[in-house]
Amino acid sequence: MTRCSSSLPGHGEAVGSDGVASEAEPDGDTASDARFGVAWSRFKAGESAETVAAVEEFLRRHSGDERSGELSFLAAEAQRTAGAFDAALAWFDTAHQRERA
C-alpha cells in the first residue's frame, strides 16, 4: 500500500494495489489527540452512547495516556446525563482509579 499526501501529519489514505483507497489510521500523538478530540466532541454534541464508545476506543488504544482519567470521567458524565446511573458509577470508579495511578 502507498500513502497519499495529506496536509495533516499522520493522516492520509492508504491505496491498495487494486487502486481502491481506504482511510489510513493516524499514528503516534496524532492518533491519541484525534481520539481525545472525538470523545469530547461527541460529549459536547450530547451523544452519550457515542461518547462512551469513543472513550472506550481511546482507552483500548492509549491506555497509558495521562488523559485516560479525564476521559473516564467524561464517560461517567455521559452515562449520568443519559440516566444510566449504574454505568455512570462504574465509570466514576474507573476515573478515580486512573487518576490515582
Accessible surface in RSA format (square Angstrom, percent):
REM  Atomic radii and reference values for relative SASA: ProtOr
REM  Chains: A
REM  Algorithm: Lee & Richards
REM  Probe-radius: 1.40
REM  Slices: 20
REM RES _ NUM      All-atoms   Total-Side   Main-Chain    Non-polar    All polar
REM                ABS   REL    ABS   REL    ABS   REL    ABS   REL    ABS   REL
RES MET A   1   167.54  86.8  93.01  61.6  74.53 177.5  69.31  58.9  98.23 130.1
RES THR A   2    97.92  69.6  91.94  93.2   5.98  14.2  81.21 109.1  16.72  25.3
RES ARG A   3   126.54  53.1  95.15  48.5  31.39  74.7  56.36  77.0  70.19  42.5
RES CYS A   4    56.58  42.8  45.41  50.7  11.17  26.2  23.03  58.4  33.55  36.2
RES SER A   5   115.92  98.0  81.70 109.0  34.22  78.8  55.77 118.8  60.15  84.3
RES SER A   6    55.50  46.9  17.10  22.8  38.40  88.5  16.03  34.1  39.47  55.3
RES SER A   7   114.78  97.0  73.82  98.5  40.97  94.4  58.19 123.9  56.59  79.3
RES LEU A   8   106.19  59.1 104.13  74.5   2.06   5.2 104.26  73.2   1.93   5.2
RES PRO A   9   106.60  77.7  93.41  85.2  13.19  48.0 105.54  87.1   1.06   6.6
RES GLY A  10    23.05  28.4   0.00   N/A  23.05  28.4   9.96  27.3  13.09  29.3
RES HIS A  11    57.02  31.2  50.31  35.0   6.70  17.1  39.74  41.0  17.28  20.1
RES GLY A  12    16.48  20.3   0.00   N/A  16.48  20.3   8.70  23.9   7.79  17.4
RES GLU A  13    84.43  48.5  84.22  63.7   0.21   0.5  20.50  39.7  63.93  52.2
RES ALA A  14    15.48  14.2  15.48  23.9   0.00   0.0  15.48  21.8   0.00   0.0
RES VAL A  15    34.08  22.4  31.66  28.7   2.42   5.8  31.66  27.5   2.42   6.6
RES GLY A  16    14.86  18.3   0.00   N/A  14.86  18.3  10.03  27.5   4.83  10.8
RES SER A  17   132.75 112.2  82.19 109.7  50.57 116.5  60.82 129.5  71.93 100.8
RES ASP A  18   112.05  78.5  74.40  74.0  37.65  89.0  49.72 117.0  62.33  62.2
RES GLY A  19    53.61  66.1   0.00   N/A  53.61  66.1  27.54  75.6  26.06  58.4
RES VAL A  20    97.35  64.1  89.55  81.1   7.80  18.8  93.64  81.4   3.71  10.0
RES ALA A  21    49.59  45.6  25.85  39.9  23.74  54.0  25.95  36.6  23.64  62.6
RES SER A  22    55.85  47.2  47.91  63.9   7.94  18.3  47.77 101.7   8.08  11.3
RES GLU A  23   159.52  91.6 129.92  98.3  29.60  70.5  45.35  87.7 114.17  93.2
RES ALA A  24    12.58  11.6   2.99   4.6   9.59  21.8   7.65  10.8   4.93  13.1
RES GLU A  25   102.30  58.7  90.60  68.5  11.69  27.8  50.64  98.0  51.65  42.2
RES PRO A  26    27.80  20.3  20.31  18.5   7.49  27.2  20.31  16.8   7.49  46.6
RES ASP A  27    91.80  64.3  85.41  85.0   6.38  15.1  37.27  87.7  54.53  54.4
RES GLY A  28    58.73  72.4   0.00   N/A  58.73  72.4  44.99 123.5  13.73  30.8
RES ASP A  29   118.06  82.7 111.65 111.1   6.41  15.1  29.11  68.5  88.95  88.7
RES THR A  30    40.96  29.1  35.03  35.5   5.93  14.1  17.63  23.7  23.33  35.3
RES ALA A  31     3.37   3.1   3.37   5.2   0.00   0.0   3.37   4.7   0.00   0.0
RES SER A  32     9.27   7.8   9.27  12.4   0.00   0.0   4.07   8.7   5.20   7.3
RES ASP A  33    78.22  54.8  69.93  69.6   8.29  19.6  26.42  62.2  51.80  51.7
RES ALA A  34    37.96  34.9  23.70  36.6  14.26  32.4  36.00  50.7   1.96   5.2
RES ARG A  35    30.70  12.9  29.90  15.2   0.80   1.9  15.44  21.1  15.26   9.2
RES PHE A  36    38.04  19.0  38.04  23.6   0.00   0.0  38.04  23.1   0.00   0.0
RES GLY A  37    30.78  38.0   0.00   N/A  30.78  38.0  30.19  82.8   0.59   1.3
RES VAL A  38    72.95  48.0  70.02  63.4   2.93   7.1  72.20  62.7   0.75   2.0
RES ALA A  39     0.00   0.0   0.00   0.0   0.00   0.0   0.00   0.0   0.00   0.0
RES TRP A  40    73.85  29.6  73.85  35.7   0.00   0.0  72.24  38.5   1.61   2.6
RES SER A  41    68.57  57.9  60.30  80.5   8.27  19.0  33.08  70.4  35.48  49.7
RES ARG A  42    97.32  40.9  97.32  49.6   0.00   0.0   6.14   8.4  91.18  55.3
RES PHE A  43    56.16  28.1  47.92  29.7   8.24  21.4  48.59  29.5   7.57  21.7
RES LYS A  44   161.37  78.7 122.99  75.5  38.38  91.4  75.42  67.9  85.95  91.6
RES ALA A  45    68.42  62.9  29.86  46.1  38.56  87.7  42.64  60.1  25.78  68.3
RES GLY A  46    62.18  76.7   0.00   N/A  62.18  76.7  35.27  96.8  26.91  60.3
RES GLU A  47    58.37  33.5  53.28  40.3   5.09  12.1  21.26  41.1  37.11  30.3
RES SER A  48    25.71  21.7  20.49  27.3   5.21  12.0  12.29  26.2  13.42  18.8
RES ALA A  49    77.52  71.3  61.37  94.7  16.15  36.7  69.73  98.2   7.79  20.6
RES GLU A  50    80.35  46.1  75.97  57.5   4.38  10.4  28.62  55.4  51.73  42.2
RES THR A  51     0.10   0.1   0.10   0.1   0.00   0.0   0.00   0.0   0.10   0.1
RES VAL A  52    15.60  10.3  15.60  14.1   0.00   0.0  15.60  13.6   0.00   0.0
RES ALA A  53    55.85  51.4  49.62  76.6   6.24  14.2  51.13  72.0   4.72  12.5
RES ALA A  54    13.83  12.7   5.14   7.9   8.69  19.8  12.53  17.7   1.29   3.4
RES VAL A  55     0.00   0.0   0.00   0.0   0.00   0.0   0.00   0.0   0.00   0.0
RES GLU A  56    91.16  52.3  85.26  64.5   5.90  14.0  30.71  59.4  60.45  49.4
RES GLU A  57    56.27  32.3  53.54  40.5   2.73   6.5  29.91  57.9  26.36  21.5
RES PHE A  58     0.00   0.0   0.00   0.0   0.00   0.0   0.00   0.0   0.00   0.0
RES LEU A  59    19.17  10.7  15.56  11.1   3.61   9.1  15.88  11.2   3.30   8.9
RES ARG A  60   164.39  69.0 129.59  66.1  34.79  82.8  74.90 102.4  89.48  54.2
RES ARG A  61   104.56  43.9  72.17  36.8  32.39  77.1  17.95  24.5  86.61  52.5
RES HIS A  62    34.74  19.0  26.85  18.7   7.89  20.2  22.16  22.8  12.58  14.6
RES SER A  63    69.09  58.4  58.78  78.4  10.31  23.7  23.60  50.3  45.48  63.7
RES GLY A  64    78.67  97.0   0.00   N/A  78.67  97.0  44.90 123.2  33.77  75.6
RES ASP A  65    32.36  22.7  18.17  18.1  14.19  33.6  11.84  27.9  20.51  20.5
RES GLU A  66   163.38  93.8 129.69  98.1  33.69  80.2  56.42 109.1 106.96  87.3
RES ARG A  67    54.33  22.8  52.52  26.8   1.81   4.3  31.43  42.9  22.90  13.9
RES SER A  68     8.19   6.9   8.19  10.9   0.00   0.0   0.00   0.0   8.19  11.5
RES GLY A  69     2.07   2.6   0.00   N/A   2.07   2.6   0.08   0.2   1.99   4.5
RES GLU A  70    74.38  42.7  67.52  51.1   6.85  16.3  34.77  67.2  39.61  32.3
RES LEU A  71     0.00   0.0   0.00   0.0   0.00   0.0   0.00   0.0   0.00   0.0
RES SER A  72     0.00   0.0   0.00   0.0   0.00   0.0   0.00   0.0   0.00   0.0
RES PHE A  73   104.56  52.3 104.56  64.8   0.00   0.0 104.56  63.4   0.00   0.0
RES LEU A  74     4.94   2.8   4.94   3.5   0.00   0.0   4.94   3.5   0.00   0.0
RES ALA A  75     0.00   0.0   0.00   0.0   0.00   0.0   0.00   0.0   0.00   0.0
RES ALA A  76     0.00   0.0   0.00   0.0   0.00   0.0   0.00   0.0   0.00   0.0
RES GLU A  77    32.56  18.7  32.56  24.6   0.00   0.0   8.97  17.4  23.59  19.3
RES ALA A  78     1.07   1.0   0.45   0.7   0.62   1.4   1.07   1.5   0.00   0.0
RES GLN A  79    32.03  17.9  32.03  23.4   0.00   0.0   0.00   0.0  32.03  24.3
RES ARG A  80   106.25  44.6 101.73  51.9   4.52  10.8  31.04  42.4  75.21  45.6
RES THR A  81    88.20  62.7  51.02  51.7  37.18  88.6  50.34  67.6  37.86  57.2
RES ALA A  82    62.68  57.6  22.10  34.1  40.57  92.3  33.14  46.7  29.54  78.2
RES GLY A  83    40.61  50.1   0.00   N/A  40.61  50.1  20.58  56.5  20.02  44.8
RES ALA A  84    38.52  35.4  27.55  42.5  10.98  25.0  38.42  54.1   0.10   0.3
RES PHE A  85   126.73  63.4 123.06  76.2   3.67   9.6 123.24  74.7   3.49  10.0
RES ASP A  86   124.83  87.4 114.34 113.8  10.49  24.8  39.27  92.4  85.56  85.3
RES ALA A  87    36.04  33.1  26.35  40.7   9.68  22.0  33.69  47.4   2.35   6.2
RES ALA A  88     3.33   3.1   3.33   5.1   0.00   0.0   3.33   4.7   0.00   0.0
RES LEU A  89   119.89  66.8 115.47  82.6   4.42  11.1 115.83  81.3   4.06  10.9
RES ALA A  90    60.97  56.1  49.44  76.3  11.53  26.2  58.47  82.3   2.50   6.6
RES TRP A  91    34.67  13.9  33.81  16.4   0.87   2.0  24.15  12.9  10.52  17.1
RES PHE A  92    58.96  29.5  54.29  33.6   4.67  12.2  54.53  33.1   4.42  12.7
RES ASP A  93    76.06  53.3  70.14  69.8   5.92  14.0  22.33  52.5  53.73  53.6
RES THR A  94    44.01  31.3  43.66  44.3   0.35   0.8  18.25  24.5  25.75  38.9
RES ALA A  95     5.91   5.4   5.87   9.1   0.04   0.1   5.91   8.3   0.00   0.0
RES HIS A  96   101.44  55.4  95.53  66.4   5.92  15.1  67.78  69.9  33.67  39.2
RES GLN A  97   106.22  59.4  97.48  71.2   8.74  20.8  34.74  73.9  71.49  54.2
RES ARG A  98    76.89  32.3  60.13  30.7  16.76  39.9  15.79  21.6  61.10  37.0
RES GLU A  99   113.24  65.0  86.26  65.3  26.98  64.2  41.38  80.0  71.86  58.7
RES ARG A 100   182.80  76.8 146.09  74.5  36.71  87.4  41.49  56.7 141.31  85.6
RES ALA A 101   119.83 110.2  49.81  76.9  70.02 159.3  88.25 124.3  31.58  83.7
END  Absolute sums over single chains surface
CHAIN  1 A     6378.4       4901.1       1477.4       3490.5       2887.9
END  Absolute sums over all chains
TOTAL          6378.4       4901.1       1477.4       3490.5       2887.9
